[in-house]
Amino acid sequence: FTDQIVTFPQEILRRNSLLTNLVIDDNIRSEYGVPDCDNVFVYMSDSTNPALIVYDSRKDSAWRITHPYMFPDPDFGTYRV
């Protein structure tokens, strides 16, 4: 997983995506019960287009998860016109 550049397809990232808060899950064990560093998941939040991006290093694939709960609630924001 080191020194590897990952390019996400357009259906994963938006034009103005801002990926923040990376969480790396490397606690996955192999079938023999030992840590498997080749099997890592990375979770990233897209701050400008509310979503969670998940990257699976073993499969070299990513997907985007969105839900209405990820969008700001206008009832709890301050707006000035």
mmCIF file of the N, C-alpha and C atoms, coordinates in Angstrom:
data_MODEL
# 
_entry.id   MODEL 
# 
loop_
_atom_site.group_PDB 
_atom_site.id 
_atom_site.type_symbol 
_atom_site.label_atom_id 
_atom_site.label_alt_id 
_atom_site.label_comp_id 
_atom_site.label_asym_id 
_atom_site.label_entity_id 
_atom_site.label_seq_id 
_atom_site.pdbx_PDB_ins_code 
_atom_site.Cartn_x 
_atom_site.Cartn_y 
_atom_site.Cartn_z 
_atom_site.occupancy 
_atom_site.B_iso_or_equiv 
_atom_site.pdbx_formal_charge 
_atom_site.auth_seq_id 
_atom_site.auth_comp_id 
_atom_site.auth_asym_id 
_atom_site.auth_atom_id 
_atom_site.pdbx_PDB_model_num 
ATOM 1   N N  . PHE A 1 1  ? 0.829   -1.201  0.000   1.00 0.00 ? 1  PHE A N  1 
ATOM 2   C CA . PHE A 1 1  ? 0.000   0.000   0.000   1.00 0.00 ? 1  PHE A CA 1 
ATOM 3   C C  . PHE A 1 1  ? 0.867   1.257   0.000   1.00 0.00 ? 1  PHE A C  1 
ATOM 4   N N  . THR A 1 2  ? 2.119   1.157   0.302   1.00 0.00 ? 2  THR A N  1 
ATOM 5   C CA . THR A 1 2  ? 2.984   2.332   0.328   1.00 0.00 ? 2  THR A CA 1 
ATOM 6   C C  . THR A 1 2  ? 3.386   2.723   -1.082  1.00 0.00 ? 2  THR A C  1 
ATOM 7   N N  . ASP A 1 3  ? 3.635   3.997   -1.276  1.00 0.00 ? 3  ASP A N  1 
ATOM 8   C CA . ASP A 1 3  ? 4.068   4.541   -2.564  1.00 0.00 ? 3  ASP A CA 1 
ATOM 9   C C  . ASP A 1 3  ? 3.108   4.218   -3.702  1.00 0.00 ? 3  ASP A C  1 
ATOM 10  N N  . GLN A 1 4  ? 1.844   4.141   -3.404  1.00 0.00 ? 4  GLN A N  1 
ATOM 11  C CA . GLN A 1 4  ? 0.841   3.828   -4.413  1.00 0.00 ? 4  GLN A CA 1 
ATOM 12  C C  . GLN A 1 4  ? -0.042  5.052   -4.617  1.00 0.00 ? 4  GLN A C  1 
ATOM 13  N N  . ILE A 1 5  ? -0.250  5.424   -5.870  1.00 0.00 ? 5  ILE A N  1 
ATOM 14  C CA . ILE A 1 5  ? -1.148  6.537   -6.188  1.00 0.00 ? 5  ILE A CA 1 
ATOM 15  C C  . ILE A 1 5  ? -2.485  5.955   -6.624  1.00 0.00 ? 5  ILE A C  1 
ATOM 16  N N  . VAL A 1 6  ? -3.540  6.451   -6.013  1.00 0.00 ? 6  VAL A N  1 
ATOM 17  C CA . VAL A 1 6  ? -4.883  5.974   -6.324  1.00 0.00 ? 6  VAL A CA 1 
ATOM 18  C C  . VAL A 1 6  ? -5.619  7.089   -7.049  1.00 0.00 ? 6  VAL A C  1 
ATOM 19  N N  . THR A 1 7  ? -6.199  6.765   -8.184  1.00 0.00 ? 7  THR A N  1 
ATOM 20  C CA . THR A 1 7  ? -6.987  7.724   -8.943  1.00 0.00 ? 7  THR A CA 1 
ATOM 21  C C  . THR A 1 7  ? -8.444  7.286   -8.898  1.00 0.00 ? 7  THR A C  1 
ATOM 22  N N  . PHE A 1 8  ? -9.288  8.179   -8.421  1.00 0.00 ? 8  PHE A N  1 
ATOM 23  C CA . PHE A 1 8  ? -10.714 7.855   -8.329  1.00 0.00 ? 8  PHE A CA 1 
ATOM 24  C C  . PHE A 1 8  ? -11.432 8.257   -9.615  1.00 0.00 ? 8  PHE A C  1 
ATOM 25  N N  . PRO A 1 9  ? -12.385 7.456   -10.070 1.00 0.00 ? 9  PRO A N  1 
ATOM 26  C CA . PRO A 1 9  ? -13.158 7.818   -11.261 1.00 0.00 ? 9  PRO A CA 1 
ATOM 27  C C  . PRO A 1 9  ? -14.120 8.967   -10.970 1.00 0.00 ? 9  PRO A C  1 
ATOM 28  N N  . GLN A 1 10 ? -14.637 9.591   -12.023 1.00 0.00 ? 10 GLN A N  1 
ATOM 29  C CA . GLN A 1 10 ? -15.522 10.750  -11.876 1.00 0.00 ? 10 GLN A CA 1 
ATOM 30  C C  . GLN A 1 10 ? -16.793 10.428  -11.113 1.00 0.00 ? 10 GLN A C  1 
ATOM 31  N N  . GLU A 1 11 ? -17.275 9.200   -11.176 1.00 0.00 ? 11 GLU A N  1 
ATOM 32  C CA . GLU A 1 11 ? -18.503 8.883   -10.440 1.00 0.00 ? 11 GLU A CA 1 
ATOM 33  C C  . GLU A 1 11 ? -18.285 8.825   -8.931  1.00 0.00 ? 11 GLU A C  1 
ATOM 34  N N  . ILE A 1 12 ? -17.021 8.798   -8.508  1.00 0.00 ? 12 ILE A N  1 
ATOM 35  C CA . ILE A 1 12 ? -16.705 8.808   -7.078  1.00 0.00 ? 12 ILE A CA 1 
ATOM 36  C C  . ILE A 1 12 ? -16.503 10.240  -6.582  1.00 0.00 ? 12 ILE A C  1 
ATOM 37  N N  . LEU A 1 13 ? -15.700 11.013  -7.287  1.00 0.00 ? 13 LEU A N  1 
ATOM 38  C CA . LEU A 1 13 ? -15.414 12.393  -6.888  1.00 0.00 ? 13 LEU A CA 1 
ATOM 39  C C  . LEU A 1 13 ? -16.229 13.371  -7.719  1.00 0.00 ? 13 LEU A C  1 
ATOM 40  N N  . ARG A 1 14 ? -16.588 14.475  -7.125  1.00 0.00 ? 14 ARG A N  1 
ATOM 41  C CA . ARG A 1 14 ? -17.280 15.541  -7.833  1.00 0.00 ? 14 ARG A CA 1 
ATOM 42  C C  . ARG A 1 14 ? -16.267 16.604  -8.228  1.00 0.00 ? 14 ARG A C  1 
ATOM 43  N N  . ARG A 1 15 ? -16.677 17.545  -9.035  1.00 0.00 ? 15 ARG A N  1 
ATOM 44  C CA . ARG A 1 15 ? -15.771 18.570  -9.566  1.00 0.00 ? 15 ARG A CA 1 
ATOM 45  C C  . ARG A 1 15 ? -15.054 19.346  -8.462  1.00 0.00 ? 15 ARG A C  1 
ATOM 46  N N  . ASN A 1 16 ? -15.763 19.662  -7.394  1.00 0.00 ? 16 ASN A N  1 
ATOM 47  C CA . ASN A 1 16 ? -15.174 20.445  -6.307  1.00 0.00 ? 16 ASN A CA 1 
ATOM 48  C C  . ASN A 1 16 ? -15.069 19.636  -5.005  1.00 0.00 ? 16 ASN A C  1 
ATOM 49  N N  . SER A 1 17 ? -14.884 18.345  -5.107  1.00 0.00 ? 17 SER A N  1 
ATOM 50  C CA . SER A 1 17 ? -14.773 17.504  -3.908  1.00 0.00 ? 17 SER A CA 1 
ATOM 51  C C  . SER A 1 17 ? -13.597 17.933  -3.044  1.00 0.00 ? 17 SER A C  1 
ATOM 52  N N  . LEU A 1 18 ? -13.815 17.869  -1.751  1.00 0.00 ? 18 LEU A N  1 
ATOM 53  C CA . LEU A 1 18 ? -12.766 18.156  -0.773  1.00 0.00 ? 18 LEU A CA 1 
ATOM 54  C C  . LEU A 1 18 ? -12.740 16.990  0.204   1.00 0.00 ? 18 LEU A C  1 
ATOM 55  N N  . LEU A 1 19 ? -11.757 16.110  0.042   1.00 0.00 ? 19 LEU A N  1 
ATOM 56  C CA . LEU A 1 19 ? -11.663 14.933  0.901   1.00 0.00 ? 19 LEU A CA 1 
ATOM 57  C C  . LEU A 1 19 ? -10.932 15.288  2.185   1.00 0.00 ? 19 LEU A C  1 
ATOM 58  N N  . THR A 1 20 ? -11.577 15.025  3.307   1.00 0.00 ? 20 THR A N  1 
ATOM 59  C CA . THR A 1 20 ? -11.009 15.323  4.621   1.00 0.00 ? 20 THR A CA 1 
ATOM 60  C C  . THR A 1 20 ? -11.238 14.130  5.545   1.00 0.00 ? 20 THR A C  1 
ATOM 61  N N  . ASN A 1 21 ? -10.626 14.186  6.694   1.00 0.00 ? 21 ASN A N  1 
ATOM 62  C CA . ASN A 1 21 ? -10.847 13.195  7.753   1.00 0.00 ? 21 ASN A CA 1 
ATOM 63  C C  . ASN A 1 21 ? -10.636 11.769  7.261   1.00 0.00 ? 21 ASN A C  1 
ATOM 64  N N  . LEU A 1 22 ? -9.434  11.461  6.852   1.00 0.00 ? 22 LEU A N  1 
ATOM 65  C CA . LEU A 1 22 ? -9.111  10.106  6.412   1.00 0.00 ? 22 LEU A CA 1 
ATOM 66  C C  . LEU A 1 22 ? -8.979  9.178   7.613   1.00 0.00 ? 22 LEU A C  1 
ATOM 67  N N  . VAL A 1 23 ? -9.653  8.046   7.541   1.00 0.00 ? 23 VAL A N  1 
ATOM 68  C CA . VAL A 1 23 ? -9.551  7.010   8.566   1.00 0.00 ? 23 VAL A CA 1 
ATOM 69  C C  . VAL A 1 23 ? -9.053  5.749   7.877   1.00 0.00 ? 23 VAL A C  1 
ATOM 70  N N  . ILE A 1 24 ? -7.938  5.216   8.352   1.00 0.00 ? 24 ILE A N  1 
ATOM 71  C CA . ILE A 1 24 ? -7.339  4.026   7.754   1.00 0.00 ? 24 ILE A CA 1 
ATOM 72  C C  . ILE A 1 24 ? -7.607  2.840   8.662   1.00 0.00 ? 24 ILE A C  1 
ATOM 73  N N  . ASP A 1 25 ? -8.286  1.843   8.122   1.00 0.00 ? 25 ASP A N  1 
ATOM 74  C CA . ASP A 1 25 ? -8.625  0.632   8.873   1.00 0.00 ? 25 ASP A CA 1 
ATOM 75  C C  . ASP A 1 25 ? -7.670  -0.474  8.443   1.00 0.00 ? 25 ASP A C  1 
ATOM 76  N N  . ASP A 1 26 ? -6.653  -0.707  9.263   1.00 0.00 ? 26 ASP A N  1 
ATOM 77  C CA . ASP A 1 26 ? -5.675  -1.747  8.942   1.00 0.00 ? 26 ASP A CA 1 
ATOM 78  C C  . ASP A 1 26 ? -5.688  -2.875  9.971   1.00 0.00 ? 26 ASP A C  1 
ATOM 79  N N  . ASN A 1 27 ? -6.788  -3.015  10.691  1.00 0.00 ? 27 ASN A N  1 
ATOM 80  C CA . ASN A 1 27 ? -6.905  -4.061  11.707  1.00 0.00 ? 27 ASN A CA 1 
ATOM 81  C C  . ASN A 1 27 ? -7.509  -5.343  11.157  1.00 0.00 ? 27 ASN A C  1 
ATOM 82  N N  . ILE A 1 28 ? -7.532  -5.481  9.854   1.00 0.00 ? 28 ILE A N  1 
ATOM 83  C CA . ILE A 1 28 ? -8.122  -6.661  9.246   1.00 0.00 ? 28 ILE A CA 1 
ATOM 84  C C  . ILE A 1 28 ? -7.113  -7.804  9.321   1.00 0.00 ? 28 ILE A C  1 
ATOM 85  N N  . ARG A 1 29 ? -7.566  -8.957  9.726   1.00 0.00 ? 29 ARG A N  1 
ATOM 86  C CA . ARG A 1 29 ? -6.689  -10.118 9.909   1.00 0.00 ? 29 ARG A CA 1 
ATOM 87  C C  . ARG A 1 29 ? -6.786  -11.054 8.704   1.00 0.00 ? 29 ARG A C  1 
ATOM 88  N N  . SER A 1 30 ? -5.706  -11.744 8.452   1.00 0.00 ? 30 SER A N  1 
ATOM 89  C CA . SER A 1 30 ? -5.705  -12.747 7.388   1.00 0.00 ? 30 SER A CA 1 
ATOM 90  C C  . SER A 1 30 ? -6.454  -13.980 7.875   1.00 0.00 ? 30 SER A C  1 
ATOM 91  N N  . GLU A 1 31 ? -6.572  -14.951 7.011   1.00 0.00 ? 31 GLU A N  1 
ATOM 92  C CA . GLU A 1 31 ? -7.259  -16.186 7.395   1.00 0.00 ? 31 GLU A CA 1 
ATOM 93  C C  . GLU A 1 31 ? -6.520  -16.946 8.492   1.00 0.00 ? 31 GLU A C  1 
ATOM 94  N N  . TYR A 1 32 ? -5.245  -16.599 8.721   1.00 0.00 ? 32 TYR A N  1 
ATOM 95  C CA . TYR A 1 32 ? -4.458  -17.260 9.764   1.00 0.00 ? 32 TYR A CA 1 
ATOM 96  C C  . TYR A 1 32 ? -4.443  -16.468 11.066  1.00 0.00 ? 32 TYR A C  1 
ATOM 97  N N  . GLY A 1 33 ? -5.170  -15.348 11.100  1.00 0.00 ? 33 GLY A N  1 
ATOM 98  C CA . GLY A 1 33 ? -5.278  -14.561 12.319  1.00 0.00 ? 33 GLY A CA 1 
ATOM 99  C C  . GLY A 1 33 ? -4.188  -13.534 12.529  1.00 0.00 ? 33 GLY A C  1 
ATOM 100 N N  . VAL A 1 34 ? -3.329  -13.333 11.560  1.00 0.00 ? 34 VAL A N  1 
ATOM 101 C CA . VAL A 1 34 ? -2.274  -12.330 11.679  1.00 0.00 ? 34 VAL A CA 1 
ATOM 102 C C  . VAL A 1 34 ? -2.675  -11.077 10.908  1.00 0.00 ? 34 VAL A C  1 
ATOM 103 N N  . PRO A 1 35 ? -2.156  -9.900  11.298  1.00 0.00 ? 35 PRO A N  1 
ATOM 104 C CA . PRO A 1 35 ? -2.501  -8.670  10.572  1.00 0.00 ? 35 PRO A CA 1 
ATOM 105 C C  . PRO A 1 35 ? -2.136  -8.780  9.095   1.00 0.00 ? 35 PRO A C  1 
ATOM 106 N N  . ASP A 1 36 ? -3.015  -8.270  8.251   1.00 0.00 ? 36 ASP A N  1 
ATOM 107 C CA . ASP A 1 36 ? -2.820  -8.326  6.799   1.00 0.00 ? 36 ASP A CA 1 
ATOM 108 C C  . ASP A 1 36 ? -2.730  -6.902  6.274   1.00 0.00 ? 36 ASP A C  1 
ATOM 109 N N  . CYS A 1 37 ? -1.517  -6.402  6.077   1.00 0.00 ? 37 CYS A N  1 
ATOM 110 C CA . CYS A 1 37 ? -1.309  -5.011  5.662   1.00 0.00 ? 37 CYS A CA 1 
ATOM 111 C C  . CYS A 1 37 ? -1.743  -4.748  4.230   1.00 0.00 ? 37 CYS A C  1 
ATOM 112 N N  . ASP A 1 38 ? -1.921  -5.791  3.439   1.00 0.00 ? 38 ASP A N  1 
ATOM 113 C CA . ASP A 1 38 ? -2.371  -5.599  2.057   1.00 0.00 ? 38 ASP A CA 1 
ATOM 114 C C  . ASP A 1 38 ? -3.882  -5.407  1.978   1.00 0.00 ? 38 ASP A C  1 
ATOM 115 N N  . ASN A 1 39 ? -4.569  -5.670  3.051   1.00 0.00 ? 39 ASN A N  1 
ATOM 116 C CA . ASN A 1 39 ? -6.023  -5.571  3.075   1.00 0.00 ? 39 ASN A CA 1 
ATOM 117 C C  . ASN A 1 39 ? -6.416  -4.381  3.956   1.00 0.00 ? 39 ASN A C  1 
ATOM 118 N N  . VAL A 1 40 ? -6.447  -3.202  3.364   1.00 0.00 ? 40 VAL A N  1 
ATOM 119 C CA . VAL A 1 40 ? -6.692  -1.968  4.102   1.00 0.00 ? 40 VAL A CA 1 
ATOM 120 C C  . VAL A 1 40 ? -7.887  -1.248  3.498   1.00 0.00 ? 40 VAL A C  1 
ATOM 121 N N  . PHE A 1 41 ? -8.724  -0.698  4.355   1.00 0.00 ? 41 PHE A N  1 
ATOM 122 C CA . PHE A 1 41 ? -9.815  0.157   3.919   1.00 0.00 ? 41 PHE A CA 1 
ATOM 123 C C  . PHE A 1 41 ? -9.505  1.585   4.352   1.00 0.00 ? 41 PHE A C  1 
ATOM 124 N N  . VAL A 1 42 ? -9.808  2.546   3.492   1.00 0.00 ? 42 VAL A N  1 
ATOM 125 C CA . VAL A 1 42 ? -9.642  3.962   3.823   1.00 0.00 ? 42 VAL A CA 1 
ATOM 126 C C  . VAL A 1 42 ? -11.009 4.621   3.671   1.00 0.00 ? 42 VAL A C  1 
ATOM 127 N N  . TYR A 1 43 ? -11.425 5.354   4.706   1.00 0.00 ? 43 TYR A N  1 
ATOM 128 C CA . TYR A 1 43 ? -12.700 6.067   4.707   1.00 0.00 ? 43 TYR A CA 1 
ATOM 129 C C  . TYR A 1 43 ? -12.401 7.560   4.684   1.00 0.00 ? 43 TYR A C  1 
ATOM 130 N N  . MET A 1 44 ? -13.010 8.288   3.738   1.00 0.00 ? 44 MET A N  1 
ATOM 131 C CA . MET A 1 44 ? -12.774 9.725   3.594   1.00 0.00 ? 44 MET A CA 1 
ATOM 132 C C  . MET A 1 44 ? -14.112 10.440  3.501   1.00 0.00 ? 44 MET A C  1 
ATOM 133 N N  . SER A 1 45 ? -14.219 11.569  4.157   1.00 0.00 ? 45 SER A N  1 
ATOM 134 C CA . SER A 1 45 ? -15.439 12.360  4.035   1.00 0.00 ? 45 SER A CA 1 
ATOM 135 C C  . SER A 1 45 ? -15.240 13.418  2.952   1.00 0.00 ? 45 SER A C  1 
ATOM 136 N N  . ASP A 1 46 ? -16.267 13.594  2.132   1.00 0.00 ? 46 ASP A N  1 
ATOM 137 C CA . ASP A 1 46 ? -16.274 14.660  1.125   1.00 0.00 ? 46 ASP A CA 1 
ATOM 138 C C  . ASP A 1 46 ? -17.022 15.824  1.764   1.00 0.00 ? 46 ASP A C  1 
ATOM 139 N N  . SER A 1 47 ? -16.296 16.866  2.107   1.00 0.00 ? 47 SER A N  1 
ATOM 140 C CA . SER A 1 47 ? -16.880 17.980  2.867   1.00 0.00 ? 47 SER A CA 1 
ATOM 141 C C  . SER A 1 47 ? -17.723 18.921  2.028   1.00 0.00 ? 47 SER A C  1 
ATOM 142 N N  . THR A 1 48 ? -17.445 19.042  0.741   1.00 0.00 ? 48 THR A N  1 
ATOM 143 C CA . THR A 1 48 ? -18.204 19.990  -0.087  1.00 0.00 ? 48 THR A CA 1 
ATOM 144 C C  . THR A 1 48 ? -19.395 19.349  -0.784  1.00 0.00 ? 48 THR A C  1 
ATOM 145 N N  . ASN A 1 49 ? -19.349 18.065  -1.004  1.00 0.00 ? 49 ASN A N  1 
ATOM 146 C CA . ASN A 1 49 ? -20.463 17.303  -1.577  1.00 0.00 ? 49 ASN A CA 1 
ATOM 147 C C  . ASN A 1 49 ? -20.741 16.146  -0.635  1.00 0.00 ? 49 ASN A C  1 
ATOM 148 N N  . PRO A 1 50 ? -21.549 16.370  0.399   1.00 0.00 ? 50 PRO A N  1 
ATOM 149 C CA . PRO A 1 50 ? -21.659 15.433  1.512   1.00 0.00 ? 50 PRO A CA 1 
ATOM 150 C C  . PRO A 1 50 ? -21.758 13.967  1.091   1.00 0.00 ? 50 PRO A C  1 
ATOM 151 N N  . ALA A 1 51 ? -20.717 13.218  1.469   1.00 0.00 ? 51 ALA A N  1 
ATOM 152 C CA . ALA A 1 51 ? -20.658 11.791  1.178   1.00 0.00 ? 51 ALA A CA 1 
ATOM 153 C C  . ALA A 1 51 ? -19.495 11.168  1.941   1.00 0.00 ? 51 ALA A C  1 
ATOM 154 N N  . LEU A 1 52 ? -19.495 9.861   1.961   1.00 0.00 ? 52 LEU A N  1 
ATOM 155 C CA . LEU A 1 52 ? -18.395 9.092   2.509   1.00 0.00 ? 52 LEU A CA 1 
ATOM 156 C C  . LEU A 1 52 ? -17.808 8.290   1.357   1.00 0.00 ? 52 LEU A C  1 
ATOM 157 N N  . ILE A 1 53 ? -16.487 8.411   1.145   1.00 0.00 ? 53 ILE A N  1 
ATOM 158 C CA . ILE A 1 53 ? -15.793 7.668   0.106   1.00 0.00 ? 53 ILE A CA 1 
ATOM 159 C C  . ILE A 1 53 ? -15.065 6.521   0.786   1.00 0.00 ? 53 ILE A C  1 
ATOM 160 N N  . VAL A 1 54 ? -15.248 5.313   0.282   1.00 0.00 ? 54 VAL A N  1 
ATOM 161 C CA . VAL A 1 54 ? -14.603 4.129   0.841   1.00 0.00 ? 54 VAL A CA 1 
ATOM 162 C C  . VAL A 1 54 ? -13.672 3.559   -0.221  1.00 0.00 ? 54 VAL A C  1 
ATOM 163 N N  . TYR A 1 55 ? -12.431 3.283   0.173   1.00 0.00 ? 55 TYR A N  1 
ATOM 164 C CA . TYR A 1 55 ? -11.462 2.680   -0.742  1.00 0.00 ? 55 TYR A CA 1 
ATOM 165 C C  . TYR A 1 55 ? -11.013 1.340   -0.180  1.00 0.00 ? 55 TYR A C  1 
ATOM 166 N N  . ASP A 1 56 ? -11.091 0.302   -0.993  1.00 0.00 ? 56 ASP A N  1 
ATOM 167 C CA . ASP A 1 56 ? -10.667 -1.048  -0.633  1.00 0.00 ? 56 ASP A CA 1 
ATOM 168 C C  . ASP A 1 56 ? -9.354  -1.333  -1.362  1.00 0.00 ? 56 ASP A C  1 
ATOM 169 N N  . SER A 1 57 ? -8.250  -1.433  -0.621  1.00 0.00 ? 57 SER A N  1 
ATOM 170 C CA . SER A 1 57 ? -6.937  -1.590  -1.250  1.00 0.00 ? 57 SER A CA 1 
ATOM 171 C C  . SER A 1 57 ? -6.753  -2.966  -1.891  1.00 0.00 ? 57 SER A C  1 
ATOM 172 N N  . ARG A 1 58 ? -7.332  -3.979  -1.317  1.00 0.00 ? 58 ARG A N  1 
ATOM 173 C CA . ARG A 1 58 ? -7.165  -5.329  -1.879  1.00 0.00 ? 58 ARG A CA 1 
ATOM 174 C C  . ARG A 1 58 ? -7.811  -5.423  -3.256  1.00 0.00 ? 58 ARG A C  1 
ATOM 175 N N  . LYS A 1 59 ? -8.999  -4.856  -3.399  1.00 0.00 ? 59 LYS A N  1 
ATOM 176 C CA . LYS A 1 59 ? -9.714  -4.905  -4.682  1.00 0.00 ? 59 LYS A CA 1 
ATOM 177 C C  . LYS A 1 59 ? -9.391  -3.703  -5.568  1.00 0.00 ? 59 LYS A C  1 
ATOM 178 N N  . ASP A 1 60 ? -8.652  -2.728  -5.018  1.00 0.00 ? 60 ASP A N  1 
ATOM 179 C CA . ASP A 1 60 ? -8.339  -1.484  -5.718  1.00 0.00 ? 60 ASP A CA 1 
ATOM 180 C C  . ASP A 1 60 ? -9.606  -0.869  -6.301  1.00 0.00 ? 60 ASP A C  1 
ATOM 181 N N  . SER A 1 61 ? -10.599 -0.733  -5.445  1.00 0.00 ? 61 SER A N  1 
ATOM 182 C CA . SER A 1 61 ? -11.873 -0.147  -5.869  1.00 0.00 ? 61 SER A CA 1 
ATOM 183 C C  . SER A 1 61 ? -12.375 0.823   -4.804  1.00 0.00 ? 61 SER A C  1 
ATOM 184 N N  . ALA A 1 62 ? -13.236 1.722   -5.233  1.00 0.00 ? 62 ALA A N  1 
ATOM 185 C CA . ALA A 1 62 ? -13.796 2.715   -4.318  1.00 0.00 ? 62 ALA A CA 1 
ATOM 186 C C  . ALA A 1 62 ? -15.264 2.911   -4.644  1.00 0.00 ? 62 ALA A C  1 
ATOM 187 N N  . TRP A 1 63 ? -16.003 3.392   -3.656  1.00 0.00 ? 63 TRP A N  1 
ATOM 188 C CA . TRP A 1 63 ? -17.408 3.710   -3.871  1.00 0.00 ? 63 TRP A CA 1 
ATOM 189 C C  . TRP A 1 63 ? -17.792 4.879   -2.991  1.00 0.00 ? 63 TRP A C  1 
ATOM 190 N N  . ARG A 1 64 ? -18.896 5.509   -3.368  1.00 0.00 ? 64 ARG A N  1 
ATOM 191 C CA . ARG A 1 64 ? -19.389 6.723   -2.714  1.00 0.00 ? 64 ARG A CA 1 
ATOM 192 C C  . ARG A 1 64 ? -20.705 6.403   -2.020  1.00 0.00 ? 64 ARG A C  1 
ATOM 193 N N  . ILE A 1 65 ? -20.813 6.819   -0.770  1.00 0.00 ? 65 ILE A N  1 
ATOM 194 C CA . ILE A 1 65 ? -22.030 6.598   0.004   1.00 0.00 ? 65 ILE A CA 1 
ATOM 195 C C  . ILE A 1 65 ? -22.617 7.958   0.371   1.00 0.00 ? 65 ILE A C  1 
ATOM 196 N N  . THR A 1 66 ? -23.869 8.157   0.032   1.00 0.00 ? 66 THR A N  1 
ATOM 197 C CA . THR A 1 66 ? -24.561 9.390   0.418   1.00 0.00 ? 66 THR A CA 1 
ATOM 198 C C  . THR A 1 66 ? -25.879 9.040   1.096   1.00 0.00 ? 66 THR A C  1 
ATOM 199 N N  . HIS A 1 67 ? -26.336 9.965   1.910   1.00 0.00 ? 67 HIS A N  1 
ATOM 200 C CA . HIS A 1 67 ? -27.608 9.802   2.614   1.00 0.00 ? 67 HIS A CA 1 
ATOM 201 C C  . HIS A 1 67 ? -28.096 11.197  2.978   1.00 0.00 ? 67 HIS A C  1 
ATOM 202 N N  . PRO A 1 68 ? -29.402 11.429  3.009   1.00 0.00 ? 68 PRO A N  1 
ATOM 203 C CA . PRO A 1 68 ? -29.910 12.754  3.377   1.00 0.00 ? 68 PRO A CA 1 
ATOM 204 C C  . PRO A 1 68 ? -29.409 13.268  4.729   1.00 0.00 ? 68 PRO A C  1 
ATOM 205 N N  . TYR A 1 69 ? -29.085 12.373  5.653   1.00 0.00 ? 69 TYR A N  1 
ATOM 206 C CA . TYR A 1 69 ? -28.577 12.805  6.958   1.00 0.00 ? 69 TYR A CA 1 
ATOM 207 C C  . TYR A 1 69 ? -27.211 13.484  6.863   1.00 0.00 ? 69 TYR A C  1 
ATOM 208 N N  . MET A 1 70 ? -26.510 13.321  5.760   1.00 0.00 ? 70 MET A N  1 
ATOM 209 C CA . MET A 1 70 ? -25.192 13.924  5.597   1.00 0.00 ? 70 MET A CA 1 
ATOM 210 C C  . MET A 1 70 ? -25.263 15.390  5.174   1.00 0.00 ? 70 MET A C  1 
ATOM 211 N N  . PHE A 1 71 ? -26.427 15.842  4.728   1.00 0.00 ? 71 PHE A N  1 
ATOM 212 C CA . PHE A 1 71 ? -26.581 17.224  4.279   1.00 0.00 ? 71 PHE A CA 1 
ATOM 213 C C  . PHE A 1 71 ? -26.917 18.128  5.453   1.00 0.00 ? 71 PHE A C  1 
ATOM 214 N N  . PRO A 1 72 ? -26.510 19.401  5.392   1.00 0.00 ? 72 PRO A N  1 
ATOM 215 C CA . PRO A 1 72 ? -26.801 20.313  6.497   1.00 0.00 ? 72 PRO A CA 1 
ATOM 216 C C  . PRO A 1 72 ? -28.308 20.514  6.670   1.00 0.00 ? 72 PRO A C  1 
ATOM 217 N N  . ASP A 1 73 ? -28.723 20.668  7.904   1.00 0.00 ? 73 ASP A N  1 
ATOM 218 C CA . ASP A 1 73 ? -30.135 20.916  8.220   1.00 0.00 ? 73 ASP A CA 1 
ATOM 219 C C  . ASP A 1 73 ? -30.354 22.422  8.301   1.00 0.00 ? 73 ASP A C  1 
ATOM 220 N N  . PRO A 1 74 ? -31.176 22.985  7.411   1.00 0.00 ? 74 PRO A N  1 
ATOM 221 C CA . PRO A 1 74 ? -31.373 24.441  7.420   1.00 0.00 ? 74 PRO A CA 1 
ATOM 222 C C  . PRO A 1 74 ? -32.002 24.964  8.714   1.00 0.00 ? 74 PRO A C  1 
ATOM 223 N N  . ASP A 1 75 ? -32.661 24.110  9.475   1.00 0.00 ? 75 ASP A N  1 
ATOM 224 C CA . ASP A 1 75 ? -33.265 24.549  10.736  1.00 0.00 ? 75 ASP A CA 1 
ATOM 225 C C  . ASP A 1 75 ? -32.207 24.801  11.814  1.00 0.00 ? 75 ASP A C  1 
ATOM 226 N N  . PHE A 1 76 ? -30.990 24.327  11.618  1.00 0.00 ? 76 PHE A N  1 
ATOM 227 C CA . PHE A 1 76 ? -29.952 24.480  12.630  1.00 0.00 ? 76 PHE A CA 1 
ATOM 228 C C  . PHE A 1 76 ? -28.787 25.361  12.150  1.00 0.00 ? 76 PHE A C  1 
ATOM 229 N N  . GLY A 1 77 ? -29.010 26.124  11.102  1.00 0.00 ? 77 GLY A N  1 
ATOM 230 C CA . GLY A 1 77 ? -27.983 26.997  10.585  1.00 0.00 ? 77 GLY A CA 1 
ATOM 231 C C  . GLY A 1 77 ? -28.354 28.456  10.780  1.00 0.00 ? 77 GLY A C  1 
ATOM 232 N N  . THR A 1 78 ? -27.392 29.344  10.689  1.00 0.00 ? 78 THR A N  1 
ATOM 233 C CA . THR A 1 78 ? -27.620 30.766  10.794  1.00 0.00 ? 78 THR A CA 1 
ATOM 234 C C  . THR A 1 78 ? -27.450 31.377  9.398   1.00 0.00 ? 78 THR A C  1 
ATOM 235 N N  . TYR A 1 79 ? -28.475 32.036  8.913   1.00 0.00 ? 79 TYR A N  1 
ATOM 236 C CA . TYR A 1 79 ? -28.450 32.649  7.596   1.00 0.00 ? 79 TYR A CA 1 
ATOM 237 C C  . TYR A 1 79 ? -28.676 34.146  7.726   1.00 0.00 ? 79 TYR A C  1 
ATOM 238 N N  . ARG A 1 80 ? -27.870 34.919  7.033   1.00 0.00 ? 80 ARG A N  1 
ATOM 239 C CA . ARG A 1 80 ? -28.041 36.363  7.036   1.00 0.00 ? 80 ARG A CA 1 
ATOM 240 C C  . ARG A 1 80 ? -28.164 36.835  5.598   1.00 0.00 ? 80 ARG A C  1 
ATOM 241 N N  . VAL A 1 81 ? -29.180 37.629  5.344   1.00 0.00 ? 81 VAL A N  1 
ATOM 242 C CA . VAL A 1 81 ? -29.402 38.144  3.991   1.00 0.00 ? 81 VAL A CA 1 
ATOM 243 C C  . VAL A 1 81 ? -29.254 39.651  4.004   1.00 0.00 ? 81 VAL A C  1 
# 
